[in-house]
Amino acid sequence: GAVVSQHPSRVICKSGTSVKIECRSLDFQATTMFWYRQFPKQSLMLMATSNEGSKATYEQGVEKDKFLINHASLTLSTLTVTSAHPEDSSFYICSAASGATSGNTIYFGEGSWLTVV
Amino acid sequence: AQTVTQSQPEMSVQEAETVTLSCTYDTSESDYYLFWYKQPPSRQMILVIRQEAYKQQNATENRFSVNFQKAAKSFSLKISDSQLGDAAMYFCAYRSYYGGANSKLTFGKGITLSVRP
């Protein structure tokens, strides 16, 4: 089946620095990628939807200047957490949609644990 | 806006027994997709089963089957012959037919399933 790879799986950064998380679709072209944040024992919270070559669409309450999303190609989207603080520590998951219709499957990356110290 | 409700936060089942996880949703749309995702301790999101709203026949995947009641907006997951590896968090999700690849998944809060040996 289709694979979405997310990197790094775990990252620790110092407060005030920026960290980048990559999401790659390995064997299909991802028209759309989604970024989620998940707190322990809670559901996935959609942060933003990104389309290749376009600005990401952020969900209400998500700081677009803090969580920079770039979808430079049909196989790569990145999430950069800028000026990270301990409250940004979380599990971040990306997913990618293949094809142009909503009937196509959405595939998830393995997720990235971010710890800000 | 669509909502997905999973009212049971936790359930437990004896190995080899059958368990049913409940999910209800609210929508004004007639065309949509419903999903059950499994998230084991590894945190990888795994698609368990999907149902197209226009299909009257309930979807089945090996030991997993759904009871889709469109009029009642109910979408329960039945796991037969439960195995230790079924222990995970399970999320019910809705995806609108409209919006193409940008159509996002709306998740329920999830249910933690434990399997007793």
Contacts between the chains, C-beta under 8 A, distances in Angstrom:
chain1	res1	chain2	res2	distance
A	31	B	100	8.0
A	31	B	101	4.2
A	32	B	101	4.2
A	32	B	102	5.3
A	34	B	104	6.3
A	34	B	105	7.5
A	38	B	43	7.7
A	41	B	89	7.6
A	41	B	110	7.9
A	41	B	112	7.2
A	42	B	109	7.2
A	42	B	110	7.4
A	43	B	91	6.4
A	43	B	107	4.8
A	43	B	108	6.6
A	43	B	109	5.0
A	43	B	110	5.2
A	44	B	45	7.8
A	44	B	91	7.3
A	44	B	105	7.9
A	44	B	107	5.3
A	46	B	104	5.8
A	46	B	105	7.7
A	49	B	102	5.8
A	49	B	104	6.2
A	51	B	102	7.0
A	57	B	102	7.9
A	91	B	43	6.2
A	93	B	43	7.6
A	93	B	45	6.8
A	95	B	45	7.5
A	95	B	105	7.7
A	97	B	101	4.5
A	97	B	102	7.9
A	98	B	101	7.8
A	99	B	101	6.3
A	100	B	100	5.4
A	100	B	101	5.4
A	101	B	100	5.7
A	101	B	101	6.8
A	102	B	33	6.8
A	102	B	95	5.8
A	102	B	96	6.3
A	102	B	97	5.4
A	102	B	98	7.1
A	102	B	99	6.0
A	102	B	100	5.8
A	102	B	101	7.0
A	102	B	103	3.9
A	103	B	33	6.8
A	103	B	52	7.5
A	103	B	97	7.4
A	104	B	101	6.8
A	105	B	47	6.9
A	105	B	50	7.8
A	106	B	95	7.6
A	106	B	105	6.3
A	108	B	44	6.9
A	108	B	45	3.8
A	110	B	42	7.7
A	110	B	43	7.5
A	110	B	44	5.4
A	111	B	43	4.8
A	111	B	44	7.0
A	111	B	45	8.0
